[in-house]
């Protein structure tokens, strides 16, 4: 959660420059994160344990970092040049979720470092649980909850893990051991740690946000009870 504060620092550093960049579209900056992120995913998925694989992993870490910086800059650019739109907000959050899934799945599909694609898919699913709960809570209560294991936290862990794995490959360092059952066939190394930490973090975030959302919803129900018409509208919307 503390790493979310980096956004404000980054915005303070870039706002003055962004004010002069009226020629650059915020949506273009947002879209640019997608090909960069997909290239990073390909490097994560194909990197081996040799020196070439090491450089691929270091390259993927750099690309994730660049994508994250651009992800913070598009909003700064939009605000600095008075071009904030609902479409821009939707696009930004959509591509964030796409890359969240793609990166975890790509790491899980690396047969050399991980060898068990299912744990990458599981971590991606748990991560989406946490994101969903934050979004749904905002839709119902009007409050956006950023508590728990945030996206910024997960991306920092990802960059550190990719960098560490790259160094391991370049220095021919072996894995740290093996996980306990039911993951006894999965080696302990920086890439599998990214998956495990992200998966556990996603479940923790979902649980924490669910509990807080329940408290906020109960407070709203007490102070602003829904009418029969409102309940019907919500029910109909939920079946669409």
C-alpha angles and dihedrals in degrees: 000000000000090000090066085073088071087075092066092047091050091048092051090052096049106033096088092050092044092055089066095048099082089138092066120081116227089214090056090054089050093050090048090067090065101064090038090051093046091051088052090051092052091052091049092050098046103038115118133196096265128090092271089054089050092057091045090055092048088049091051090051090053092049092050088051092050091048090051093050091050090047088059095042098055092065092045090051092049093051095042092052096037094246101125111147137171089237091057091052092048093047092048094052093043095054090044090058092045093054092043089060097039095052096050092045091047092052090048091051092057099111094192100052101026111014094188113083093182093072090056091053091046092051090048090051093049090047090054090050090060093045092047093053092053092050095044092048089053091050092053103034104022090236121115112214116207095171124124128035100349129206090251090055091049094049093050089051089048094051092046092047094049091048092049092048090049091053090047090054093047092048095040092238115170127231119278095241137279135303122246121258133322084034096040090125092057120088122226108242137128095276096051089045089057089056096044095046092046092049095048090043091053093053091046091049092049092051095045094047092045091055092047092045090051090054092049093046092050089051091051092046089053097046101030109024116195121250122229089257092053092049091051092050093049092048092049092048091051092057096052 
